[in-house]
Structure formats: structure tokens, C-alpha cells
Amino acid sequence: MHEFANAFNQTASMSPTQSGSHAEVEGLDIIKLDLATALDINDPSSSSTSSFLEKSLPSMFQNDETMMDLINEAVKFKVNITDINGRIITTLMIDKAYLDKQNKSSFKSPTSNDPITMALDALNSNLPMNNADGTRLMKIEKLGSNTLEYTMEVPNDVKDIISSPNAVPLVKESIIQDPSTKATILRMRGLGIQKVNYKLVDTEGKKLTTIEFNASDF
């Protein structure tokens, strides 16, 4: 258990995508695992985003031989998903019984071992998601090896505004300045994502426009 915690902490300290994550042994059979995210606990969308992270945890454990060896030896992992300031968003106790239950659930198994694809499979299972500004996040896809595409539905009252070429720079700047979006894109950049597309559609699914970003825009 101590060997795992030491190895995890060494890896996390050298990885920009795991910065802030930490493991430590608690008692005889528990490893506390703090998984840092770019979320903000005060952001209304943080709970839904942490939900898809929860759904990706079983795959993360099952694809790690050391974690599964520990779990098969009756070790439990107390997993804290934390926000950008280290505050706990949610806590899960993961052990053999938990993983067995998840395997028997109706959640669709990821079709890839790619960590981004696995996370997107989990996220898309909880979509569409309504935003406070009236938009709806419909799906997120990985295009090729380094591009993410967000499909965002916009309400009818702003449809004509979005379709105007003059609106695109304003929408793009608004997205760039959003702190949660910026933090998420920076973490995706650490996983190799270099381009992000926002495909805006109307309520009938008809494409209005696509706004393209490079990771350097953020």
C-alpha cells in the first residue's frame, strides 16, 4: 500500500494533468486517493461533470494491475474528487464489491482504453445537459487524435444572432474568458488535445456555425 502511494505521488508530481492529486495510506486497509480536477465547487456545472468522472473510475481501476491487485487483497480506496482549490466535491469508497456492482450495471463499457475516449463515453451518457444561459450541451466527440468537438444547442431567441458573422468573434471571446472552460481545455491539452471545435446547432439539430479554437487560444 505504501509502495503504491509513493509511486502515485511521484508520478503526480511530474504530470501536469495530475498536479494536486495525492495518495496516502489510512489505517490497515484503506488508501485515500485525492484526484484533483480543474472544476470549481461553486460552479453549478461541477456536480454534473464530477458525475461523469465517477463513472470513469471503475475503468481506471480495472485497467491498472497494481490497483486491482490491492483491491483483490481487500484494500479499499477512498477516492475524493477535488476542485481546483483542493475542496472535496464528492467521495467514493471503491472496493471489490463496488467494482462488481458496477460491472453488473447497465452502464455501457468504454469502447477504448484511451483515457479521453473513456471519459467522453461516461460524460455523453449523462447528456444533454442544460446550461444557465439557455444552451444545451448535446455531446462531445473526439475527432482524430487531437481534436474535441462540442455540439451545443442554442435557444431560438438567439438563433439569428448566432448566425450573424459579426457574432462569432464575440462568442469566441466569451468562451475563451470562461474560467471553467479555460481550465478544462488546459487539462485536455496535457492529454494531447490541440484543437477544440464548438458546433452550434438550433433546436432541430441544424448546424448554425462552428467556432474553432487552438489550445494556444486559451
Buried (B, 14 or more C-beta within 10 A) or exposed (E): BEEBBEEBBEEBEEEEBBEBBBBBBEEEEBBBBBBBBBBBBEBEBBEBBBBBBBBBBBBBBBEEEEBBEBBEEEBBBBBBBBBBEEEEBBEBEBBBEBBEEBEEEEBEEBEEEBBBBBBBBBBBEEBBBEEEEEBBBBBBBBEEEBBBBBBBBBEEEBBEEBBEEEBBEEBBEEBEEBEBBBBBBBBBBEBEBBBBBBBBBBEEEEEBBBBEBEBEBB
